[in-house]
Amino acid sequence: MIALQSLRNAAPLRRPLTLAATQGSRLFSEKAPSDPIIIDRLENEHKGIVVIGMNRPEAKNAFGKSFVQKFTDTVKIIKHDQDTRILIIRSLVPGVFCAGADLKERATMSDKEVVEFVNRLRKLTISIERLPMPVIAALDGAALGGGLELALACDLRVASSNAKLGLVESRLAIIPGAGGTQRLPRLVGASLAKELLFTGRIFDGKKAREYGVVNHAVEQNETKDAAFKRAMELAEEILPSGPIALNLIKTAVDVGMQSDIGSGYKIEEECYSHVVPTKDRIEGLLAFKEKRAPRFKGE
């Protein structure tokens, strides 16, 4: 129960986006082509789907200090936004999702600065992992090192079949520092994870699907956004579900995976108890009775 409460504190149920959270921020009000992080709030039948687009072409979306800070600020805002039902993270730079750490910037850092930066990057991936809504990564290009660690922090991953993925840090005589050594084994098992980590192997989207690193691998199209389009299809499929239920499913799975099966049943029981008194549950029953689509409000 302690673990469940801890995660719930880190990833709270949706609350309205406050004025204080948006003051001084242009993330949601403006989308300049030069911004390293561009946010699209989709409308009409896609209302509730929000897309974060990484847009740092000069560095192939590599993680530098400023980029990580802007990304972190964005995630903090989305965390408390009740209108965001599903989040998709993609790249707006053709041919690359994220090239990992900005090694040119890294070369100018002291040992202490490197440790501090990697800690900030790890905190960013943890904050994405603990977002209350489902998060989908669309990999329409290379996701290497920290780029793949970012994708691993998402709930679901879609890759183009020709995307290049890998945790390549061992080739630079370092190790993944943004959660890769912990998340990859939970996806593919310890033995395969060690093989991929020891070798720093780079593999394509099809092999990633075979390994279990991604949920779907799709053939790339002429516009080079096949993974994003498949991610949108997944988001559309999830969108009709109740947002509180989605949050609690995510909590039950994530916390339960870190527990024995007996504790997992207790975690599921506690999560279910939080669904029972919601207005959304009553709306679901009424919609079923009236043979109509439910109108969930996250209440």
Buried (B, 14 or more C-beta within 10 A) or exposed (E): EEBBEEBBEBBEBBEEBEEEBBEEBEBBEEBEEEBBBBBBBBEEEBEBBBBBBBBBBEBBBBBBBEBBEBBBEBBEBBBBBBBBBBBBBBBBBEBBBBBBBBEEBBEEBEEEEBEEBBEBBBBBBBBBBBBBBBBBBBBBBBBBBBBBBBBBBBBBBBBBBBBBBBBBBBEEEBEBBBBBBEBBBEBBEEEBBBEBBEEBBBBBBBBBBEBEBBBBBBEBEEEBBBBBBBBBEBBEEBBEBBBBBBBBBBBBBBBBEEBEEEBBEEBBEBBEEBBEEBEBBEBBEEBEEEEEEBEBBBB
